[in-house]
Amino acid sequence: MSRPRSQAEYLARLVPPSVAGLNRRSLLAGAAGTGALLGTGLLAGCGSDSDSGSDSKTVSVGSNQSDPKPKDVIAKVMAGFQTASGIQPAVNTVDHNTFQENINNYLQGKPDDVFMWFAGYRMRFFAAKGLAGDVSDVWGKLSGYSDAFKKASTGDDGKQYFVPASYYPWAVFYRKSVWQQHGYQVPKNLDELNTLGAQMKKDGLAPIAFADKDGWPAMGTFDILNLRINGYQFHVDLMAGKEAWTSDKVKKVFDTWAGLLPIHQPDALGRTWQEAAQSLQQKKSGMYLLGLFVAQQFSNDEQDDLDFFTFPEIDPAIGAKALDAPIDGYMMARKPKSEANAKKLLEYVGSKDAANITVKNDPSTLVANTGADTSGYTALQKKAAELVGSATEIAQFLDRDTRPDFASTVIIPALQQFIKNPKDISGLLTSIENQKKSIFTS
């Protein structure tokens, strides 16, 4: 699903955590406009720890799916739930980045009964803080999920706190017609990628579409380079604060990235991911490393011309089987107004019926439930599902695999600083490591 980020929310990231209360809210209100964030609160949840006698036929849902296409898909899924259960879902939709940046306050305040979130570290982070409800009994009623999905939904205490709905791999996307026109071949290693990029430049294309105005897309580039150069386990340990950012291994990632920047679209800090995707759609760029949601920027007819390959091998000893494939889904508030209704909704969104609705309406994602009828998948979706199925290790994406505060207040500005000036890598990594020590020991 899409991860839209606006300039207003990017600016909010620049506010230090120590003044993230009123100042951050004021900044967002001033930049985004009054009322843009659902009234008086950034995340205006409907639930409350003190609510008890609620209407037995309603359930509130906090949604981060604010782009038109995924928002419409969620509406259809919720309509299916209402028809099946007779319970009316009240969906509270908030801009994706606003939702993410304010999730901690939201969960400690009056969250919705059910809210959308991510699998992996970020799910475990809030489960460990007691800010999410145990949904292990819901899992007892679910079918169609692999052990990998259940593991990604399980907290540190062995209980389940998450119901997966969809996922999408990151890969290098391109237009088949452009590649056929120029006779391009899929690169198998870093040298071939650089050679291909140089040829695309000669042909008048921006070799690799690139955007980081929104702060998060460059994380995908870091992830894949680290996975290819240092392997999955090192990447996971680095995200968990167990490895030093000043190590030679991390330095090699940035050195390699610096060598690739000349074949990336310039001025990335002034461009949104949608704009970069449109340059691919308009045949002005040759490739784009992004999630499957890039398909949202292509018409149905154009999607037949969209293809991808996994980022090529860098170290033969490590190979090219690891990738980012984030899982999106639902969690329950620690004390929902109606726990029974919340769990009924979770059981439905985890069902093959809900998955079938998504398959019919959204070509930019894959459904997690293997019992769904995926015969309606596009060729692109089928290939994406095969890619994930063949992966030996799957990461969740940098800002989901590490502490939320570290990702937003340290990594985003650091990567943007690197893109702007890739010369002082040692100084940059020293700064990241010092901040990491402070955050991970707090």
Secondary structure, DSSP 8 states (H G I E B T S, - for coil): ------HHHHHHHTS-GGGTTHHHHHHHHHHH-TTTTTTTSSS-----TT--S--TTEEEEEE---SHHHHHHHHHHHHHHHHHHS-EEEEEE--HHHHHHTHHHHHHS---SEEEEESTHHHHHHHHTT-S---HHHHTT--S--HHHHHHTB-TTS-B--EEEEE--EEEEEEHHHHHHHT-----BHHHHHHHHHHHHHTT-EEEE---TTSSHHHHHHHHHHHHHH-HHHHHHHHTT-S-TTSHHHHHHHHHHHHHGGGB-S-GGG--HHHHHHHHHTTSEEEEEEEGGGGGGS-HHHHTTEEEE---BS-TTT-S-EEE--EEEEEE-SS-S-HHHHHHHHHHHTSHHHHHHHHHH-TT-EES-TTS-GGG--HHHHHHHHHHHH-SEEE--HHHHS-HHHIIIIIHHHHHHHHH-TT-HHHHHHHHHHHHHHHHT-
